[in-house]
Amino acid sequence: MILTNATIITVNANFDVIENGAIVVLADTIAAVGPADEIVPKFPHEEIVNLKGQIVMPGLISLHVHLAQSLLRTAADDLALIEWLCHRVWRMQGNFTEEDGYVAAQLTIAEMLKSGTTTFVESLFAERYGFEGAVKAVVESGIRGCLGKVVMDQPRYATQEGITMHPGLVEDERLLANAVRCFEQFDGAGDNRVEVWFGARTPGGVSEELYKSMVKIAREKNIGITMHCAEVKADREFFASKGHSPMSYCKELGLLAPRTVLAHMVHLDDEDISILSGSGASVAHCPTSNAKLGSGIARVKELLEANITVGLGCDGCPCNNVMDLLQEMKLASLLPKAVDGDPLLVPAQKVIEMATIMGAKALGKEHEIGSLEVGKKADLITINLTDKLYAQPMRDPVSMVVYIATGADVDNVMVNGQMVIRERELLTMDEKDIIKKANVHGEAVRTRAGC
């Protein structure tokens, strides 16, 4: 297949932008990228798709997602994080069935695909949601998913005493063995689009002994780790109660290494950033979630200046409320400018890198995805702004992607060489059926939870 007559944002080392460009996809791989008049004649027998001036860029990578929480959309708004979590989110999630978990995964994945996300990291998929259903949803949909299987043994948040987690979500140290079994059974499924990770609960929800056991296994088997960290002030208080800062605690437990993705990371001091720099661990920046829950704003300027890999995540539907990473990109650029009073911070090019190649680096997959280059997997999206009033006159495609486009402007999505969205139509899933089931299961969960 040849995608032609397009503006291509390659996100290669030079960040080349090719006007009137073409991309050749053979099987699951990019075979050629360049000016259309040079590329097209070399492949005379390939199907040609005329994009009529659309923008083509790498598929977006969301480093922090809660698949199950799409059924909780609008059910926990305008609350502080701990009240939001303990009295609404955990309460509803604690009443999930495995079928609810599968429907929620389908809904979240369909929304991500239609808004341009081709790879995601699920952070905390609980036992009761039915892990096999999440795997099934990834395989069926065509998306890439790093599925964080929950690891925990303490049913509380941060410095809370006793059991504060809904009993339907309480698990113990046996979860680690279950996560390993899931890794052995499902990792590599769906043409290697499924990766099974450890989804460690926030410090305070996992004992030091269990963290250390998890890290040891992760290093032996090359299993990725994702974990919420330093999201709210209560997290900082927990670390202080252990005689640590957030990053000194994580360093002591061995968590800071490549293929560790730490979500939020709002409440860091200079020493934390120094410890994190050079460790290989990455940050999933979630500006909308952090703003909505009043958690604060991550120190993106300082993190980037310290050469720390910072990607983006939409988090979950009760705290965003959409899985549109293009909208997240705009806020990720605007917030640092407002906080630091510097309009030059986090320019559009850097935000695109955060949503693509830096996300790929966080996953240890920068040699496979994250940019449009020969030999890489064919994960790409097209954005159609050609006929939109709000995008005229069309000048700078990089600026247009970050400051104008939303997920509603995504026209085509390809993952692993397979077209999964074509002219806004979801090809791998039944969108109308998903919408119907989401409303039925969402209401059933709410009723069971009494929310």
C-alpha positions, 0 to 999 in steps of 0.5 A: 500500500502507498499513502500519497499526496500527504504532508508527512511528519516523520519524527525522525532524528532530523524531524523532517517534514515532507510536503507532497510525500508518500509512505510505502507499507509492505506487510507490517513494515515501512518500506519507503518514505519520501517525496511522492514523485520519487517514491510512487514510481518505484512501486508500480503494483502497490495499491495507492491511497490518495490522502488529498493533503492530509497530515500523516504522523506516527501513531500516538503512544499513551503511557498511562491508561485505565481500561476499566474506567471508561464505564465510570465516565462522569460518575466521579467528577469534581472531587478531590483525589482520595475522596474520588478514589475511595468513595466512587472509583474503587467502589464502582470498580469493586463491583465489576464482573469480568464481562464488565471488564471486557466491555470497558476494555473494548470501549476504551480501546475503540475510543483510543483508536478513533482518536489516533492512539496506536499503543498504550500502557494499561496501569492497573488491570485488577484480577476481577476485571478478567485479564483474558478479556483485556488481552482479547480486546487488544488482539481483536482491535488491532491496537498495541497494548502493554497490559499492567497486571495489578500487583499489591498486598496492602489495601489502602492509599498512601498514609491511610490506616486500616483497609480503605480500599473497596473489598471487591478490589483487595488482593494479596501477594499472590497477585505477583505469581498470577501476573507472572502466569499471565506474562507466560500465557499472553505476552506476545499475543496478537502478532506481538502487539500484546505485552504483559507488564507489572502494574504496581499499585502506588507506594503505600499499596505494596510492601517493600518486600513485594516490590523487591520480589517484583523488581527481581522477576521483572529484570530476569524476564524483561517485564515492564513495570508501571506505577503511579508515583508522587501524584498528590501531597499524600504520596509525598507524606508517605515517602517522608514517613519512610525517611525518603523522597519519592525517587530515593524510595524508588531507587532503594527498591530498584524500581528506577530502570529502563522500561519502568514508567512512573505516572504523574510525578507531580510532587518532585523536588530537585533531588528527585529529578537528579536521582531520576535523570540517567536512571532509564526510568520514564515519566507518564505526564497526565496534565488533564487528570492532574489539573482536574483532580487538583493534584498540581502540575508536573515539572515538565520543564525541569524533567526535560532539561534533565534529559528524562524521557517524558511521554503523555497519558490520558489516565482514566475516563473519571479524571479526564474524561476522554481518551483523546491524546491530541487534546492532551498534547495541547494542554501539555504544551500550554500548562508549562508556559502558563506556570513558568510565564515562558511561551517558549517552553515545550514547543509543538515539536517537543510535544509531538516527540513526547506523544510518539518517539519519547513514548516509544523510548519509555517502552524500550521500543524506539527502534520499532515504533514512534517515528516514520522511518524505513524498517520500522513497524507501520504504525501511523495516523492521518489527520484531515484538516483540509476542509475544516474552517478552524484550520485555515489557512493551512501553514505549519503542520506541526503547529496544526497537530498540537494547537488545532487538531483533536481526535475527531480529525483523525481520518485513518489509523494503521497499526502493524501495517493493518488499517484499523480505521479508514475514513473514520470507520472502525474496521476491527470492532462493531462500534454501535454494539460497543456503545450499546453494551457500554451503556448497559454495563455502565449502568449495571455497575453504577446500580450495584455500587449504589453510586 
